[in-house]
């Protein structure tokens, strides 16, 4: 959850900063920042389909899969850490279970 939360906070911060400025170019850059890496990975035909899409829709189409992926990644990291912690606790209770 932490990875996805950080991405959402960073995206919301960029969007908030974008709408707090009157500079059109600055607004464009700040709105583009959270989704630029995802759009760079898309093939050109898909990018052409996204031309003219509103910013909220672009965030939904490109940002939500990233949030989901970061959530799954965080869950896997958390699960692996819990498993390692459990094994460490077992070895502390019974040192004979430790490897050679």
HELIX and SHEET records of a PDB file:
HELIX    1   1 UNK A    2  UNK A   18  1                                  17    
HELIX    2   2 UNK A   24  UNK A   33  1                                  10    
HELIX    3   3 UNK A   36  UNK A   41  1                                   6    
HELIX    4   4 UNK A   44  UNK A   49  1                                   6    
HELIX    5   5 UNK A   55  UNK A   58  1                                   4    
HELIX    6   6 UNK A   59  UNK A   63  3                                   5    
HELIX    7   7 UNK A   64  UNK A   93  1                                  30    
HELIX    8   8 UNK A   95  UNK A   97  5                                   3    
END                                                                             
